[in-house]
Amino acid sequence: MKPNMMLLVGAMALMIPPLSSQGMAQAAMPAAAIAFTTEQPATEWLAHVFIGADVLNAAGATVGDVRDLLFDRTGRINMVVLGVGGFLGVGEKHVAVPFSALTYTVSKDGVRIISIALSKDELMKAPAFKAVEKTRMDAVRDKASDIGHKTVEKAVELKDQAAKKIEDMKTAPVKQ
């Protein structure tokens, strides 16, 4: 009786649709149905060229740079994460703005220009963006930062201990 019950439960489990996002994924398309592109269209940008690009204000001054993109499941870019302030990424604040808030032009020299109608001060006053997904590089960077902070704290502690010992040695009576 038990083996039949197990078989019935197993068959019923196979009939229940998966609850994971994998169950919601589109059915795979056969390669013959996919239109492959052989060359980048002049009107489109590669993500790795777009990310890291400077963002200028109306006066042509750099106000930040593109740090990341937020896109939905259809592939549509909704938000652009800008890095503002700081120096070489240190002390930098991330701000997410709508993709539509940026304008994209090409200079006479063929250089692509990304601009936004906000000043650096306005971007610095904007609420900070916090990503919930982390890449392996983000995790390594966070770990290195934590180790760096702990190292500095320990170095300060050891310096204070050494200074105290030196002071104690100066004030201690000399043994004969």
SVG drawing of the C-alpha trace seen along z (x, -y; Angstrom):
<svg xmlns="http://www.w3.org/2000/svg" viewBox="-2 -76 74 78">
<polyline fill="none" stroke="black" stroke-width="0.4" points="0.0,0.0 2.8,-2.4 4.6,-2.1 1.4,-2.9 0.8,-6.0 4.3,-7.2 3.8,-6.8 0.5,-8.7 2.1,-11.6 5.1,-11.7 2.7,-11.8 0.7,-14.6 3.9,-16.6 4.8,-16.4 1.5,-17.9 1.9,-21.0 3.5,-23.9 6.9,-25.0 6.7,-28.0 10.2,-29.2 10.9,-31.9 12.3,-29.1 8.8,-27.8 7.8,-31.2 10.7,-31.4 9.8,-31.5 10.0,-28.3 13.3,-28.0 13.2,-29.2 14.8,-27.1 17.9,-28.7 16.2,-28.9 13.6,-31.3 16.2,-33.7 17.4,-36.6 21.2,-36.9 22.9,-40.3 26.4,-40.2 27.4,-43.8 26.6,-46.5 24.1,-49.0 25.4,-52.6 22.5,-53.7 23.1,-51.3 25.6,-51.2 27.4,-48.3 26.8,-48.2 30.5,-48.1 31.0,-51.3 28.0,-53.0 28.9,-52.0 31.7,-54.3 30.9,-57.1 30.9,-60.6 27.6,-62.4 27.6,-66.1 25.3,-68.9 23.8,-71.6 27.0,-73.7 29.2,-70.7 30.7,-70.0 31.0,-66.5 28.5,-65.8 29.0,-62.1 29.5,-58.8 27.3,-55.9 27.9,-53.1 25.1,-50.6 21.8,-50.0 18.5,-48.7 16.4,-46.8 13.3,-44.7 12.6,-41.2 11.8,-42.4 15.2,-44.0 13.9,-47.6 16.3,-49.9 14.3,-51.7 17.0,-53.5 20.6,-54.5 22.7,-54.5 25.1,-57.5 28.2,-57.8 28.5,-61.4 31.0,-63.1 34.1,-61.4 37.4,-60.9 38.4,-57.8 35.3,-56.0 36.2,-56.8 33.4,-58.6 31.2,-58.3 27.4,-58.4 25.2,-56.4 22.0,-58.0 19.4,-56.2 17.7,-58.4 15.2,-57.4 16.8,-56.4 14.6,-59.0 16.2,-61.8 19.4,-61.4 19.9,-62.8 22.2,-61.1 23.9,-63.1 26.9,-62.7 29.4,-65.5 30.8,-66.7 33.8,-64.4 31.6,-61.4 32.0,-61.3 28.9,-60.1 27.7,-62.5 25.4,-61.7 23.9,-64.6 21.4,-65.4 19.6,-68.6 20.8,-68.5 23.7,-70.1 26.3,-68.1 24.8,-69.7 21.3,-68.5 22.6,-65.0 24.5,-65.1 21.3,-66.1 19.3,-63.3 18.5,-60.2 21.2,-57.5 20.5,-54.4 21.1,-51.0 21.5,-47.9 20.3,-44.7 22.1,-42.4 25.8,-42.1 28.4,-40.8 31.3,-38.8 33.5,-41.9 31.1,-43.9 31.3,-41.2 35.2,-41.1 35.3,-45.0 33.0,-45.0 35.1,-42.3 38.3,-44.2 36.8,-47.4 35.8,-45.6 39.3,-44.2 40.8,-47.6 38.6,-49.2 39.5,-46.5 43.2,-46.9 43.1,-50.6 41.3,-50.1 43.9,-47.6 46.8,-49.8 45.3,-52.7 44.9,-50.4 48.5,-49.2 49.8,-52.7 47.9,-53.8 49.3,-50.8 52.9,-51.6 52.5,-55.3 51.3,-54.2 54.2,-51.8 56.7,-54.6 55.1,-57.0 55.2,-54.4 58.8,-53.7 59.6,-57.5 57.8,-57.9 58.9,-54.6 61.7,-54.8 65.1,-53.5 66.1,-50.2 69.7,-50.0"/>
</svg>
